[in-house]
Amino acid sequence: MADLTTLWEVGLPLAGAGGGLGYAKVRAPRVFWTVAGLPVARVRFAVTYRATMDVCGLTVQPSRLRAFLVRNVARRSDVQPVPPKVRRVRGSSTGMRVTLRLPAGLEPSDVIAASERLRHAWGVHSVHVVEIKPGFVELRMTGYDVLRRVKMPRRRPSGRMVVPVALRDDGTAFVRDYLKVPHALTLGANQSGKSMYLRNLIAGLARLRVALVGIDCKRGVEQRRYAPRLSALAVTPEEASGVLDALVNEMEDRFDLLSDYEVADLWALPAEVRPVPIVLLVDEVAELFLVTGKKDEERRDRMVTQLIRLGQMARAAGIYLEICGQRFGSELGKGATTLRAQLTGRVVHRVNDKQTADMGLGDIAPDAVVAVTAIPPDRPGVAVAGDSSGGWSRIRTPELSAEEAGEICAQFAHLTPALPALAPYRPVIRTVVPATGSAPLVKPIPATE
């Protein structure tokens, strides 16, 4: 009887702890990983590291000097292969990072090729390999699927024209750095999370001292709510043509300023004369290419030409492009492929066909096309991001409602610069009182209407 009582007293707390860990593994994966997953992973890594590297083909034969020292100084007859040297091991709330010094004969691509085998050997969700500098790589392991419930890291990258937008599958923040990648293309089918990505981008840009220019030819159904933070808004193809003409004129004026100061970039100008940077947000680029008759072709060709000019030259003038759409290929018409080539940043959400994935990533990261086609429809916001370097990663944007994004734009409306060239297209905020007598609605209406 005493044995049963002791078993009950010991087993009940253990069962409760096990149940709590099981609940945390599903509902609070960060807590479970910190409490149980990380200690187990560190022990498994330390115990099996040399054997894992050996079976994964990540060891090299020792040098003659090393073999001589082992045999004659250490008095050992067996000379083992040399694995990468562990320089640093760090744990985090999402995974573990290991810095390795590669021995002569190994390169980062060898470790990348073995990343899937390393993942299974150490029992982690994923292993990403990042080259830090020549001879050094970092293994970024994640203990669970960080994209299932997106929680942005507390320490977010910051800097001039840097906007954290989403979470990478290695637990780090995906940012839009306009000084490194000035122009970008975002593609995705309906309900894929493309609008959510744009909301997070606008909410981040709203906090910076930049001018935001919107083109939303769906009568502004997406971008009207951001009007307090927009320096210009076009909601019809006719207005879009005028906005693009104004931006090209602004670009040429800025080139004159650069020439006067004998500099080649906006950021090389003295702060007191430096114009504010401009980000052009095009919600559905296909609407700019479509024509309903002969009379629209001339306007379409002019808009496409102006967009191409901005894509080719506007970076130096501090004008950046964010182009969004469902498809973007040669079927849109003349100039589409030329414009796409200028958009070095690519973010592709779930698409309806492989051809659309090829349009977005096939020319810069061909191996990422398969990853795009594998995005399930029940995970909106998941996308594949790539750039001209050929690198790519899976990302997911945190949930942000249209109302919350609009509130952020209204909160930072005092940062909205007035650009004389875009003054005719500055949206005006007017208060519309419903006939029912309920609370007033704030409705942005372009000044040109």
C-alpha positions in Angstrom: 0.0 0.0 0.0 2.9 2.4 0.8 4.4 1.6 -2.6 1.1 2.6 -4.3 0.9 5.8 -2.3 4.5 6.7 -3.2 3.8 5.9 -6.9 0.7 8.1 -6.8 2.6 11.0 -5.2 5.4 10.9 -7.7 3.5 9.9 -10.8 0.7 12.6 -10.5 3.1 15.6 -10.7 5.1 13.9 -13.5 1.9 13.3 -15.4 0.8 16.9 -14.9 4.2 18.2 -16.1 4.0 15.9 -19.1 0.6 17.1 -19.9 1.7 20.7 -19.5 4.6 20.2 -21.9 2.3 18.5 -24.4 -0.1 21.4 -24.3 2.8 23.9 -24.6 4.2 22.0 -27.6 1.0 22.7 -29.5 -0.3 26.0 -28.1 3.0 27.6 -27.0 5.8 26.2 -29.1 8.3 28.9 -27.9 7.8 27.9 -24.3 8.1 24.2 -25.1 11.3 24.7 -27.1 12.9 26.9 -24.4 12.0 24.5 -21.6 12.5 21.1 -23.2 13.4 21.2 -26.8 16.6 23.4 -26.6 18.3 21.4 -23.8 17.7 18.1 -25.6 18.9 19.5 -28.9 22.1 20.9 -27.4 22.9 17.6 -25.7 22.1 15.6 -28.9 24.3 18.0 -30.9 27.2 17.8 -28.5 27.1 14.0 -28.3 26.6 13.2 -31.9 28.4 16.0 -33.7 31.5 14.3 -34.9 29.7 11.1 -35.9 27.0 13.1 -37.7 29.6 15.1 -39.7 31.4 12.0 -40.6 28.3 10.1 -42.0 27.1 13.3 -43.8 30.4 13.5 -45.6 31.5 16.8 -43.9 34.9 15.7 -42.8 38.3 15.8 -44.5 41.4 13.8 -44.2 43.9 15.3 -41.7 47.0 17.1 -42.9 50.4 15.4 -42.7 51.4 17.6 -39.8 48.3 16.7 -37.9 48.7 13.0 -38.6 52.3 13.2 -37.5 51.4 14.9 -34.2 48.6 12.4 -33.5 50.9 9.4 -34.0 54.1 10.7 -32.4 52.9 13.2 -29.7 49.5 11.9 -28.7 50.7 8.3 -29.2 47.5 7.2 -31.0 47.5 4.9 -34.0 44.1 5.9 -35.3 44.0 9.3 -37.1 40.3 10.4 -37.4 38.9 12.6 -40.2 38.6 16.3 -39.3 35.1 17.8 -39.1 34.4 21.6 -39.1 35.4 23.2 -35.8 32.6 24.5 -33.6 33.3 28.0 -32.7 30.1 29.1 -31.1 26.7 27.6 -30.0 23.8 29.9 -29.1 20.3 29.1 -28.2 17.2 31.2 -28.8 13.5 31.1 -28.3 13.0 29.6 -31.8 16.0 27.5 -32.4 19.8 27.2 -32.1 22.7 28.8 -34.0 26.1 27.2 -34.5 29.1 28.9 -36.0 31.5 26.5 -37.8 35.0 27.0 -39.1 35.3 24.9 -42.3 38.5 22.9 -42.7 40.5 23.1 -46.0 38.6 21.1 -48.6 35.1 22.0 -47.6 33.0 24.8 -48.9 29.6 26.2 -47.8 27.8 24.4 -50.6 28.9 21.1 -49.1 27.1 21.9 -45.9 24.1 23.3 -47.7 23.7 20.0 -49.6 23.7 18.1 -46.3 21.3 20.4 -44.4 18.4 18.0 -44.7 20.4 15.1 -43.3 21.6 17.3 -40.4 18.0 18.3 -39.7 17.0 14.7 -39.2 20.1 13.7 -37.3 19.6 16.4 -34.7 15.8 16.3 -34.6 15.1 19.9 -35.4 12.5 21.4 -37.7 14.9 23.0 -40.3 18.6 23.8 -40.8 19.6 26.8 -42.8 23.2 27.4 -43.8 24.5 31.0 -44.1 28.0 32.0 -45.1 29.3 34.6 -42.6 32.7 35.1 -44.2 35.2 33.0 -46.1 35.8 29.8 -44.2 32.9 30.4 -41.7 29.3 29.3 -41.9 26.4 29.5 -39.5 23.9 26.8 -39.0 20.5 28.4 -38.2 18.3 25.6 -36.7 14.7 26.1 -35.9 13.1 23.9 -33.3 9.5 24.2 -34.7 7.6 25.6 -37.5 7.9 29.4 -36.8 5.7 30.3 -39.8 2.6 28.5 -38.3 2.1 31.4 -35.9 4.1 34.4 -36.9 5.7 36.4 -34.1 8.2 38.9 -35.2 11.5 39.0 -33.3 11.9 41.6 -30.6 15.1 42.9 -32.1 14.2 44.0 -35.6 16.7 45.3 -38.1 16.6 49.1 -38.4 18.3 51.7 -40.5 17.7 54.2 -43.3 14.9 52.9 -45.6 14.8 49.5 -43.9 11.3 48.0 -43.1 10.7 44.7 -41.4 7.8 43.1 -43.2 7.7 39.4 -42.5 9.3 36.5 -40.7 11.7 34.1 -42.4 11.5 30.4 -41.8 14.9 30.5 -40.0 13.4 32.8 -37.3 14.9 36.1 -38.6 13.0 39.1 -39.9 12.6 39.6 -43.6 13.1 43.3 -44.4 12.7 45.5 -47.4 16.0 47.4 -47.6 15.5 50.0 -50.4 19.1 50.9 -50.5 20.1 47.4 -51.3 17.0 46.3 -53.3 15.4 49.5 -54.6 12.6 48.0 -56.7 10.5 44.9 -56.0 7.7 42.8 -57.6 5.1 41.0 -55.4 2.9 38.3 -57.0 0.1 36.1 -55.7 -3.4 34.8 -56.4 -6.5 36.0 -54.7 -6.6 35.2 -51.0 -2.9 34.3 -51.0 -1.9 37.1 -48.5 -0.6 39.6 -51.0 -2.7 42.4 -49.6 -1.5 41.4 -46.1 2.1 41.8 -47.2 1.3 45.2 -48.6 -0.4 46.3 -45.4 2.6 45.4 -43.3 4.9 47.2 -45.8 2.8 50.3 -45.7 2.5 50.2 -41.9 6.3 50.1 -41.7 6.9 52.8 -44.3 4.4 55.1 -42.6 6.8 55.4 -39.7 9.6 56.6 -41.9 10.2 60.1 -43.3 9.3 59.1 -46.9 6.7 60.1 -49.4 4.2 57.4 -50.3 2.5 57.5 -53.7 -0.3 55.0 -54.4 -1.7 53.7 -57.6 -4.9 51.6 -57.2 -6.9 51.5 -60.3 -9.6 49.4 -58.6 -11.2 52.8 -57.6 -8.9 52.8 -54.6 -10.6 50.0 -52.7 -7.3 48.9 -51.2 -5.3 52.2 -50.8 -8.0 54.8 -49.9 -7.8 53.9 -46.2 -4.1 54.8 -46.3 -4.9 58.3 -47.6 -3.7 60.3 -44.5 -0.2 59.0 -45.2 -0.2 59.3 -49.0 1.3 62.2 -50.8 -0.6 61.2 -53.9 -3.2 58.7 -54.9 -4.4 57.6 -58.3 -7.6 55.5 -58.6 -8.1 55.5 -62.4 -5.8 54.8 -65.3 -6.1 58.5 -66.3 -4.9 59.6 -62.9 -2.2 57.0 -62.9 -0.8 58.4 -66.1 -0.7 61.8 -64.6 1.0 60.6 -61.4 3.7 58.7 -63.4 4.4 61.8 -65.6 4.7 63.8 -62.4 7.1 61.3 -60.9 9.3 61.3 -64.0 9.4 65.1 -63.9 10.4 64.9 -60.2 13.1 62.5 -61.1 14.5 64.7 -63.7 14.5 67.7 -61.3 16.4 65.6 -58.8 19.0 64.7 -61.4 19.6 68.4 -62.0 20.1 68.8 -58.2 22.6 65.9 -58.2 24.4 67.4 -61.1 24.7 70.8 -59.3 26.3 69.1 -56.3 28.4 66.7 -58.4 27.1 63.6 -56.7 25.6 60.4 -58.2 23.1 59.5 -55.5 20.4 61.2 -53.4 22.0 60.1 -50.1 25.3 61.8 -51.0 23.6 65.2 -50.9 23.8 67.4 -47.8 20.9 66.7 -45.4 19.6 70.3 -45.7 19.0 70.1 -49.4 18.2 66.4 -49.7 14.7 65.7 -51.1 12.5 63.2 -49.3 12.7 59.7 -50.8 9.5 58.4 -52.6 8.0 54.9 -52.6 5.6 54.2 -55.4 3.0 51.5 -54.5 1.2 50.0 -57.5 -1.6 47.7 -56.2 -2.5 45.8 -59.5 -0.1 46.4 -62.3 -2.2 44.6 -64.9 -4.7 47.4 -64.8 -2.1 49.7 -66.2 -1.5 47.5 -69.2 -5.1 46.7 -70.1 -6.9 48.7 -72.9 -10.5 48.7 -74.0 -10.0 50.3 -77.4 -7.6 52.0 -79.7 -7.8 55.3 -77.9 -6.4 53.7 -74.7 -3.3 52.3 -76.3 -1.4 55.5 -76.5 -2.0 56.2 -72.7 -1.0 52.6 -71.9 2.2 52.8 -73.9 3.1 56.1 -72.2 2.5 54.7 -68.7 4.6 51.6 -69.4 7.4 53.8 -70.8 7.3 56.0 -67.7 7.4 53.0 -65.4 10.4 51.5 -67.3 12.2 54.9 -67.0 11.6 55.0 -63.3 12.7 51.4 -62.9 16.0 52.1 -64.8 17.0 55.4 -63.4 14.9 56.4 -60.3 17.0 54.7 -57.7 19.7 57.3 -57.8 17.0 60.0 -57.3 15.6 58.3 -54.3 12.4 57.0 -56.0 11.6 53.3 -55.4 9.0 51.0 -56.9 6.7 48.4 -55.2 4.8 46.6 -58.0 2.0 44.1 -57.1 -0.1 41.9 -59.2 -1.6 38.4 -59.8 0.4 37.8 -63.0 3.1 39.7 -64.7 4.4 38.3 -67.9 4.7 39.0 -71.6 1.0 38.4 -72.2 0.3 41.8 -70.5 1.8 43.5 -73.5 4.8 45.4 -74.8 7.2 46.5 -72.1 6.1 44.0 -69.3 9.2 41.9 -69.5 11.5 44.9 -69.7 9.9 46.4 -66.6 10.1 43.1 -64.7 13.8 42.9 -65.3 14.3 46.1 -63.3 12.4 44.7 -60.3 15.2 42.8 -58.6 13.3 42.0 -55.4 10.8 39.3 -55.8 8.1 38.0 -53.4 5.8 35.3 -54.7 2.8 34.1 -52.7 0.6 31.1 -53.6 -0.2 31.1 -57.4 -2.7 29.3 -59.6 -0.1 27.9 -62.0 3.6 27.2 -62.4 3.9 29.7 -65.2 3.2 32.6 -62.7 5.8 31.2 -60.3 8.3 31.2 -63.2 7.4 34.8 -64.0 8.4 35.9 -60.5 11.4 33.7 -59.6 12.4 31.7 -62.7 14.9 34.2 -63.9 16.6 34.8 -60.5 16.1 31.7 -58.4 14.9 28.7 -60.5 15.0 26.3 -57.6 12.5 28.5 -55.7 9.8 27.9 -58.2 9.1 24.4 -56.7 8.8 25.9 -53.3 6.2 28.4 -54.5 4.0 25.7 -56.1 4.1 23.8 -52.8 2.5 26.6 -50.7 -0.8 25.2 -49.4 -4.0 27.3 -49.8 -4.8 27.1 -46.1 -1.7 29.2 -45.1 -2.3 32.7 -46.4 0.6 35.0 -46.1 3.3 32.4 -46.8 5.5 33.4 -49.7 8.9 32.8 -51.2 11.2 35.8 -51.3 14.2 36.1 -53.6 16.6 38.6 -55.1 19.1 39.0 -57.9 21.8 37.2 -55.9 20.0 33.9 -56.4 19.2 33.4 -52.7 15.6 32.8 -51.5 13.7 31.9 -48.4 10.2 31.2 -47.2 8.5 34.0 -45.3 5.1 34.8 -43.8 3.7 38.1 -42.9 2.0 38.7 -39.5 -1.7 39.3 -39.4 -2.7 43.0 -39.8 -6.2 44.1 -40.6 -7.0 46.9 -43.0 -8.4 48.9 -40.2 -5.2 48.6 -38.1 -3.0 49.6 -41.1 -5.3 52.6 -41.7 -5.0 53.6 -38.0 -1.2 53.5 -38.3 -1.3 55.7 -41.4 -3.5 58.2 -39.6 -1.2 58.1 -36.5 1.8 59.1 -38.6 0.0 61.5 -41.0 2.1 64.3 -39.7 5.1 62.7 -41.5 3.4 63.1 -44.9 5.5 65.4 -47.0 3.8 67.8 -49.5 5.4 67.4 -53.0 4.5 70.3 -55.3 4.8 68.0 -58.4 2.2 65.7 -56.9 -0.1 68.3 -55.4 -3.0 67.8 -57.9 -3.2 64.2 -56.8 -2.9 64.6 -53.0 -5.9 62.8 -51.4 -8.2 65.0 -49.3 -9.7 63.7 -46.1 -13.4 64.5 -45.9 -15.8 63.6 -43.2 -19.0 61.9 -44.4 -21.9 61.7 -41.8 -24.2 58.7 -42.5 -28.0 59.5 -42.7 -28.7 57.1 -39.8 -27.0 59.4 -37.4 -24.2 56.9 -36.4 -20.6 57.9 -35.9 -19.0 59.9 -38.8 -17.0 58.0 -41.4 -13.7 59.4 -42.6 -13.6 58.9 -46.4 -10.5 60.0 -48.4 -11.4 61.5 -51.8 -8.8 62.5 -54.4 -8.7 66.2 -55.0 -9.1 65.5 -58.8 -12.6 64.0 -58.4 
